[in-house]
């Protein structure tokens, strides 16, 4: 009978319970070669059942690894996105016996420099990094990471795709489908609230919106595209501008859920019914999208799963000198989510 879950479980207990050598257990825990699928599955099942947690400090002292994975953000805003990335990365780290460290590059004054990232890399001996947009497209920051010799995987990069492994979804196609769904409902005055110009997802979603409108033979006046910043306040301000148009929209496509919810607030302020007068849709499928009023029609982006996949790719590449040479990517699926904030336009 196995031990109950507590901190006293050791690698010796795991080996005894599995009927294998300590070296075999070590290979399984460190994802090394030499353990077959059946043995690996048995060891991992016992590790989970007994609640074994490796001593990270001891492991770091015994080898060259720190067992620290860093997730680097430009700024810790966009709370749904940041939270989901951390959740997914943490799940992958725990599964493999690593610890997660979250870092912000942008200073309180809004300054971003390679030196700031270099200082972080010097002060924390990361085994690998997950780089998030938009800094994952900054060549200066990528060069700083490469100069430090730290392996990295990027989330949704927009440039230099051959430079590193990355995880992505097809933001452009998802935005195209979201726009076409509004068109099929009967909307013709569909406007778009975009995100930051240096953010890959924002650019691709805007391109998807424009592609759908061209496909439908619709001209898009400049005033139908309003720049936002992925925060709710910018969605609120965008609606204040859009309602002043001679022909206000019948549908608003916001480039993420936070801006869409800001748009809902502005419409409520002006007494505009949703979806009776104007439909509103977003992108991300955040928790707030499910609890807003009305609940938000949106696109589900598997943010946590993307971060989890990125960490898995990192750990799988440790010890492989060909990691950067074997450039590869992993594409995850999105899905459209229909709720009560979108309906056919008023007659």
Order of alpha helices (4+ residues) and beta strands (2+ residues): alpha-alpha-alpha-alpha-beta-alpha-beta-alpha-beta-alpha-beta-beta-alpha-beta-alpha-beta-alpha-beta-alpha-beta-alpha-beta-alpha-beta-beta
